[in-house]
Amino acid sequence: MGRIKIHKQNTKAQIHSVQSKSLFIWLVNQTQHRFGVASEEAKLIAEKAEYLMSHQWKLLTGNRFFYPLSVGKENHLKRARSEHKQQNTCLTAFAYEDLEIHLNLGLKAMQNSRIFRLIEESYAQNTLPSARDLCLLTHTTAKSIRERLIPLWNQGIRLPVQGMARKYRNFHQFRSTYVLEHYFSGTSIHELQSFLSFSDALWHRWQRDFLQVLGYLQQSEQPGHISSLTGIPLETISEYSNLLQQVQGLSSFESFSTAYQECAVSSSFTSETTDPDTQFIDDLELNHNCKIQNVS
């Protein structure tokens, strides 16, 4: 028993050591110490800033790389790799949230999170990884990957892999939509995290995206226009729109929308700009009471 306890303590110590050297913690420290922001709000701002840098500025901050994958979201024909059209796809090898998942949910959950993220990032860029690609990128066997994905496929969660069996292709929703739907139905976030291996930071991002779509839908904006303003894929917007019809009237949804009403009323809902820098600055001013001065 003592050896197990010592192993867990060593694992936690190693995780905390790596966390302290991450870009996310640097952003938290800069926000907290230079601008006097409270710890929890500094983490929220750092989440948004890191997302801006990696996904909107497209910066390769040491944890992202390009890898050739087969083009096409419905590309399930079993042919030689050389016969498939290839496209360089930007993927995330590791992220700060991996450490959080490893610390709170364990090693297997962290491995699952990486597999799911690679598939979702590929899908967003109109490419699909094969089982061979996932084996290479995650150092996991094909059998193990299938065992991790099949429970989610059976729930209709959109995590396609090139060449997968037809019986598993009945996709209904992304992980984000599934989590929001079951959250509003009363399922605890901890239970959903154990099943779908996502971090608190990713849960916050899904909430913000849903609130953005909700705000625009309330203004009768068209899905294509919402996508161009927010960068959220059309398929996700369509799923959120359908979800909104299902959960309206539920007490849990009303409590959620009331609690986050201030976040929903951001410049993103009133501004026509698609510039991510402007949207980020407006969000800091409206939702975090930061006064940004123009520097000429």
TAMOVEN-V441806 format. One record per residue. N is the residue number from 1. OMEGA is omega in whole degrees, 0 to 359 (none if undefined). Layout:
[[N	OMEGA] [N	OMEGA]]
//
This chain:
[[1	180] [2	180] [3	179] [4	181] [5	180] [6	179] [7	180] [8	179] [9	179] [10	178] [11	180] [12	180] [13	179] [14	179] [15	180] [16	179] [17	179] [18	179] [19	184] [20	181] [21	186] [22	177] [23	182] [24	181] [25	176] [26	178] [27	177] [28	182] [29	179] [30	180] [31	185] [32	187] [33	183] [34	184] [35	174] [36	181] [37	179] [38	188] [39	184] [40	178] [41	177] [42	178] [43	180] [44	178] [45	179] [46	176] [47	181] [48	181] [49	180] [50	177] [51	177] [52	184] [53	188] [54	187] [55	181] [56	172] [57	179] [58	178] [59	174] [60	188] [61	177] [62	181] [63	181] [64	184] [65	177] [66	182] [67	181] [68	178] [69	181] [70	183] [71	174] [72	180] [73	180] [74	185] [75	183] [76	177] [77	181] [78	178] [79	177] [80	182] [81	182] [82	181] [83	178] [84	174] [85	184] [86	177] [87	176] [88	185] [89	180] [90	184] [91	179] [92	181] [93	179] [94	181] [95	179] [96	182] [97	176] [98	179] [99	178] [100	181] [101	178] [102	182] [103	187] [104	187] [105	177] [106	185] [107	183] [108	178] [109	178] [110	177] [111	177] [112	181] [113	180] [114	179] [115	181] [116	181] [117	179] [118	180] [119	182] [120	178] [121	178] [122	182] [123	180] [124	180] [125	177] [126	174] [127	177] [128	173] [129	173] [130	175] [131	179] [132	178] [133	182] [134	176] [135	181] [136	186] [137	185] [138	182] [139	180] [140	181] [141	179] [142	179] [143	180] [144	179] [145	178] [146	181] [147	179] [148	185] [149	186] [150	177] [151	179] [152	176] [153	180] [154	176] [155	179] [156	181] [157	189] [158	176] [159	186] [160	175] [161	182] [162	176] [163	181] [164	182] [165	183] [166	184] [167	180] [168	187] [169	182] [170	185] [171	180] [172	188] [173	174] [174	177] [175	183] [176	181] [177	179] [178	181] [179	180] [180	181] [181	182] [182	175] [183	179] [184	178] [185	175] [186	178] [187	182] [188	179] [189	180] [190	178] [191	179] [192	178] [193	179] [194	182] [195	189] [196	172] [197	176] [198	184] [199	174] [200	181] [201	179] [202	176] [203	177] [204	180] [205	178] [206	178] [207	181] [208	178] [209	180] [210	179] [211	176] [212	180] [213	178] [214	181] [215	179] [216	178] [217	178] [218	176] [219	177] [220	176] [221	178] [222	182] [223	180] [224	179] [225	178] [226	181] [227	181] [228	181] [229	188] [230	186] [231	178] [232	183] [233	181] [234	180] [235	179] [236	179] [237	178] [238	179] [239	179] [240	178] [241	177] [242	179] [243	180] [244	178] [245	182] [246	190] [247	178] [248	182] [249	177] [250	182] [251	180] [252	179] [253	180] [254	178] [255	179] [256	183] [257	178] [258	182] [259	184] [260	184] [261	181] [262	179] [263	183] [264	181] [265	179] [266	181] [267	181] [268	183] [269	183] [270	182] [271	178] [272	183] [273	175] [274	180] [275	183] [276	179] [277	180] [278	179] [279	180] [280	180] [281	178] [282	179] [283	178] [284	182] [285	186] [286	187] [287	181] [288	175] [289	177] [290	178] [291	183] [292	179] [293	177] [294	179] [295	183] [296	none]]
//
